[in-house]
Amino acid sequence: MHAFGSELTQDSHFQDHLEHAIPVQIYRQGIHVDIGWIKDYDKHAVLVGDTLYRRKSYIFISRPGY
C-alpha cells in the first residue's frame, strides 16, 4: 500500500487507489486543486469525482485515512 503523501505515477498505483477506495489529492503547478476518489483512469487521464484530469498536467498524491 502507499504511504501518506506518496506520488502516484504508475498504472498500478492508480489501480490500487481505485480498488481500495483510497483518496488522492491533486495538484497543478504546486497548487492544490482537488481531493477525492478515483472512479476510473487510463494512460492519459484520471477521473476523480466528475472531473477528468490529464496525467501529464497534474500530480496525484496518496491520502490514505483522509
Residue pairs with C-beta under 8 A, 6 or more apart in sequence:
1 16
1 20
1 22
1 64
2 8
2 13
2 16
2 17
2 22
2 62
2 64
3 62
3 64
4 62
4 63
4 64
4 65
5 61
5 62
5 63
6 61
6 62
7 59
7 60
7 61
7 62
8 14
8 17
8 24
8 60
8 61
8 62
11 41
11 43
13 60
13 62
14 38
14 41
14 46
14 60
15 41
16 22
17 23
17 24
17 37
17 38
17 62
18 38
18 39
18 40
18 41
21 37
22 37
22 62
22 63
22 64
23 35
23 36
23 37
23 63
23 64
23 66
24 35
24 36
24 37
24 38
24 46
24 48
24 60
24 61
24 62
24 63
25 32
25 34
25 35
25 60
25 61
25 63
25 66
26 32
26 33
26 34
26 35
26 36
26 48
26 53
26 58
26 59
26 60
26 61
27 33
27 58
27 59
27 61
28 57
28 58
28 59
33 58
34 48
34 49
34 51
34 53
35 63
35 66
36 48
36 49
37 48
37 49
38 46
38 47
38 48
39 47
39 48
39 49
40 46
40 47
41 47
41 55
43 55
44 54
44 55
44 56
45 52
45 53
45 54
45 55
46 52
46 53
46 55
46 58
46 60
47 53
53 60
